[in-house]
Amino acid sequence: MAGLREDIVWLEKLAPLLADLPENVRNMWHYGVTEMINNAIDHSEGTMLTVHFERTALDVEIWINDDGEGIFYRIQRLAKLYDAREAILELAKGKFTTDPANHSGEGIFFTSRAFDSFVIMSRTLNFSHMAEQGDWLIDGDRDIPGTRVLLKLDNDSQRTLNSVYAQFSEPDEFTFSKTIVPVRLARHEGEKLVSRSQAKRLVSRFEKFKTVVLDFTGVEEIGQAFADEIFRVFASSHPEVELNPLHATTEVQQMIVRALAVK
């Protein structure tokens, strides 16, 4: 990939194929494609990049593939994480990068929210974000080398980049100050969320945000220590961070109330 530039790939290969789409849709494609290709160029350490384009009357689908180390495993190695699945949790939070001098860590987060379908596949792990459905970690049956990214968007989408940014910023501010974290990504396969170590894994880097929405979709219950570490210990030491639970079951709510009641 030596000498490859994402802006040239966009201008010469992809922009002409999308020229007749609405401006807001073209803008999202421009943003998402260039961000994902740049990630491959700067981080994958691969030698080859391929882009697959498919358009129908309803939508466009673009696949970006590299033959590098694999995104989740590269993050695991560089960030010294125990499991590659933890890399998916960090990407879902946002503001995560292994190269802070050159990257903000916002590209994958906002790209995943801009598109109707966003999927990253690497080896046997798949991470996806579907509009209105949230984040999912899936152990796949196929072993996919390198990293494969899928972007899909309706041709008549009403979404705009500004509307995506606005969801995660404070009113009248333009900073990335709010995130939505799928709590279920904090558990490894077969685990229940009961321990302080799991909670610490979840709240890592929460202090970078003003507001953290904890989405408990798919989590039926949590343990006392897990709840206490988040809603009492972390909250007490970081009063500037607002923690908002979302989609919590009655059992989860009870544990949160119990943690808040401890003085």
Secondary structure, DSSP 8 states (H G I E B T S, - for coil): -TT--HHHHIIIIIGGGGTTS-HHHHHHHHHHHHHHHHHHHHHS--S-EEEEEEE-SSEEEEEEEE-SS-HHHHHHHHHT-SSTHHHHHHHHHS---S-TTT--S-HHHHHHHHSSEEEEEEEEEEEEEETTTEEEEEEEEEEEEEEEEEEEEETT----HHHHHHHTS-TT--S--EEEEEGGGGS-TT--B--HHHHHHHHTTGGG-SEEEEE-TT---B-HHHHHIIIIIIHHH-TTSEEEEES--HHHHHHHHHHHH--
